[in-house]
Amino acid sequence: MVQTNKLLNEHQVNDLFSRVAPRYDLLNNVISLGTQKLWRHDLFKQLQIKPTANALDVCCGTGDLAIELAKRIPNGRVTGLDFNKKMLKLAFEKTRMIGNLFLIQGDAMHLPFDDNTFDIVTIGFGLRNVPDADQALSEIYRVLKPGGQFVSLEMSQPTNPVVRLGWKAYFNAFPLMASLAGGHYQDYQYLKKTSQQFVSAHQLARMMKAAGFKKVHYQPLNWGAAALHFGDK
């Protein structure tokens, strides 16, 4: 079992995301050095999406990934799920005019859906903040249809020593940059630690295989600072 959130309990994590919600989109751009949109573009290049698909975005946050899914599934349905009400409120403001996108509050480790429901499941920057990433992967596998596709976009661990040194230095400065932008220093200190302590891309691929996923492969991003992981049921 991989417990990714050892620093705070679930209630404390929920409170933290309520505080960071207003700046979440801005700071995602900061943490990704402005490349998160390119990362999502790479994600969609590798998904085979039918216009009638039924898709789920787990830990949808303010809805950016779910919105991109909905654009590509004009005759299907996209569900965005997050455990934080303030994140969902911001997502609702961005998605209220999108008729095929629906938002619900829920727990990534106990997904409120029947087995074999979705053609596609995505999760962006969410696995590292759930208490048990293995259980979340197991739940995602359960709700996927046979033949369904799963993709995770997540921070990772660079393997090149030089890149890893620069990555560590950047993340050490991240809480201060966030606080200068109006955030709480301790909140971003926590988010820095969850990013730095999360498993490597190779380890996450092994976890996906252990959960049952087939054809597991991954694509490093920004020299390994993040990674896309793909798997089928």
C-alpha positions in Angstrom: 0.0 0.0 0.0 1.4 3.4 -1.0 0.2 6.1 1.5 0.9 9.3 -0.3 -0.5 11.6 2.3 1.3 10.9 5.5 1.6 14.6 6.6 -2.1 15.5 7.1 -5.3 13.7 7.7 -8.2 13.8 5.2 -9.9 16.7 7.0 -6.8 18.7 7.1 -6.1 18.1 3.4 -9.7 19.1 2.6 -9.2 22.4 4.5 -5.9 23.0 2.7 -7.5 22.7 -0.7 -10.3 25.0 0.3 -7.6 27.6 1.1 -5.6 27.1 -2.1 -8.7 26.8 -4.4 -8.8 30.5 -5.5 -5.1 30.4 -6.7 -5.1 26.7 -7.8 -5.0 27.4 -11.5 -2.4 30.1 -11.3 -0.1 28.0 -9.1 -0.5 24.9 -11.3 1.0 27.0 -14.0 3.8 28.1 -11.7 4.6 24.5 -10.6 4.6 23.2 -14.1 6.7 26.2 -15.4 3.8 27.2 -17.6 3.7 23.9 -19.5 0.7 22.1 -18.0 -1.4 22.9 -21.1 1.2 21.2 -23.2 1.1 18.2 -20.9 -2.6 17.9 -21.4 -2.2 18.2 -25.1 0.2 15.3 -25.0 -2.3 13.4 -22.9 -5.1 13.7 -25.5 -2.8 12.9 -28.4 -2.5 9.4 -27.0 -6.1 8.7 -26.0 -8.6 7.1 -28.4 -11.7 9.0 -27.7 -15.1 8.2 -29.3 -17.6 11.2 -29.5 -20.1 9.1 -27.5 -17.8 8.0 -24.7 -18.7 8.1 -21.0 -15.7 9.6 -19.2 -14.7 10.3 -15.6 -12.2 12.8 -14.3 -11.1 11.9 -10.8 -9.9 14.7 -8.5 -11.1 17.2 -11.1 -10.2 20.2 -9.1 -11.3 23.4 -10.9 -12.3 21.4 -14.0 -9.6 22.1 -16.6 -9.0 18.4 -17.6 -12.7 17.6 -17.5 -13.5 20.6 -19.8 -10.9 19.3 -22.3 -12.5 15.9 -22.2 -16.0 17.3 -22.7 -14.9 19.2 -25.8 -13.8 15.9 -27.3 -16.9 14.0 -26.3 -19.7 16.1 -27.8 -22.3 13.3 -27.9 -21.2 11.6 -24.7 -21.0 12.4 -21.0 -18.1 13.5 -18.7 -18.3 13.4 -14.9 -15.9 15.4 -12.8 -15.4 14.2 -9.2 -13.6 16.0 -6.4 -13.8 15.8 -2.6 -13.5 19.6 -2.0 -16.6 21.8 -2.3 -14.6 25.0 -3.0 -12.8 23.4 -5.9 -16.1 22.1 -7.3 -17.7 25.6 -6.9 -14.9 27.1 -9.0 -15.2 24.2 -11.5 -19.0 24.9 -11.7 -18.4 28.5 -12.6 -16.1 27.4 -15.5 -18.4 24.6 -16.7 -22.0 25.7 -16.2 -22.5 26.2 -19.9 -21.1 22.8 -20.9 -24.1 20.5 -21.3 -22.3 17.2 -21.3 -20.2 17.8 -18.2 -21.5 17.0 -14.7 -19.8 17.6 -11.4 -20.2 15.7 -8.2 -18.5 15.6 -4.8 -16.9 12.2 -4.0 -13.9 10.3 -2.7 -11.3 8.9 -5.1 -10.8 5.9 -2.8 -14.5 5.0 -2.8 -15.9 6.0 -6.2 -19.7 6.2 -6.1 -20.2 4.3 -9.4 -21.0 0.8 -10.5 -18.4 -1.6 -11.9 -17.6 -1.2 -15.6 -19.2 2.2 -16.0 -16.7 4.4 -17.9 -14.9 4.2 -21.2 -12.2 6.6 -20.1 -11.0 7.6 -16.6 -8.4 10.5 -16.1 -6.8 11.9 -13.0 -4.5 15.0 -13.0 -2.3 15.9 -10.1 -4.5 13.9 -7.7 -2.9 10.6 -6.9 -0.2 12.1 -4.8 -2.7 13.7 -2.5 -5.0 10.7 -1.7 -4.2 8.8 1.5 -3.8 5.5 -0.4 -2.9 5.7 -4.1 -3.2 1.9 -4.5 -6.8 1.9 -3.4 -7.6 4.8 -5.7 -6.1 2.9 -8.7 -8.1 -0.2 -7.7 -11.3 1.9 -7.7 -10.5 3.4 -11.0 -9.9 0.0 -12.5 -13.2 -1.2 -11.0 -15.3 1.5 -12.6 -13.6 1.2 -16.0 -15.3 -0.9 -18.7 -13.4 -3.8 -20.1 -11.2 -2.3 -22.8 -11.5 1.1 -21.2 -8.6 3.6 -21.0 -7.0 5.2 -17.9 -4.5 8.0 -17.9 -2.8 9.8 -15.0 -0.9 13.1 -15.2 1.2 13.5 -12.1 4.4 15.0 -10.8 7.3 12.6 -10.8 11.0 12.2 -9.9 13.6 13.1 -12.5 16.3 10.4 -13.0 19.0 12.6 -14.5 21.2 13.9 -11.6 21.6 17.4 -13.0 17.9 17.8 -13.7 17.0 16.3 -10.4 19.2 18.9 -8.6 17.5 21.8 -10.5 14.1 20.3 -9.9 14.7 20.1 -6.1 16.0 23.7 -6.0 12.9 24.9 -7.8 10.5 23.1 -5.5 12.3 24.4 -2.5 11.6 27.9 -3.7 8.0 27.1 -4.6 6.4 27.8 -1.2 8.0 31.2 -1.0 6.8 32.1 -4.6 3.3 30.9 -3.7 3.2 33.0 -0.5 4.3 36.1 -2.5 1.3 35.4 -4.8 -1.0 35.5 -1.7 -1.0 31.9 -0.6 -0.2 30.3 2.7 3.4 29.3 3.0 2.7 26.1 5.0 0.0 25.0 2.5 2.5 25.1 -0.3 5.3 23.6 1.8 2.9 20.6 2.1 2.2 20.5 -1.6 5.9 20.7 -2.3 6.5 17.7 -0.1 3.8 15.6 -1.7 5.3 16.3 -5.1 8.8 15.5 -4.0 7.9 12.4 -2.0 5.6 10.8 -4.6 6.7 7.6 -6.3 8.8 7.5 -9.4 7.3 7.0 -12.9 8.6 3.4 -12.9 7.1 2.7 -9.5 3.7 4.2 -10.5 3.7 1.9 -13.6 4.3 -1.1 -11.3 1.4 0.0 -9.1 -0.9 0.3 -12.1 0.1 -3.2 -13.2 -0.6 -4.5 -9.7 -4.1 -3.0 -9.8 -4.8 -5.0 -13.0 -4.1 -2.5 -15.8 -2.7 -3.8 -19.1 -0.5 -2.2 -21.8 0.9 0.1 -19.1 3.4 2.7 -20.3 4.5 6.2 -19.4 5.9 9.3 -21.0 8.2 11.6 -18.9 7.5 15.3 -19.1 9.9 18.2 -18.5 12.9 15.7 -18.2 11.0 13.6 -15.7 9.6 16.3 -13.4 6.1 15.0 -14.3 4.8 12.0 -16.2 1.8 10.7 -18.2 0.9 7.1 -17.4 -1.5 5.1 -19.6 -3.2 1.7 -19.0 -6.1 -0.3 -20.3 -8.6 -2.6 -18.6 
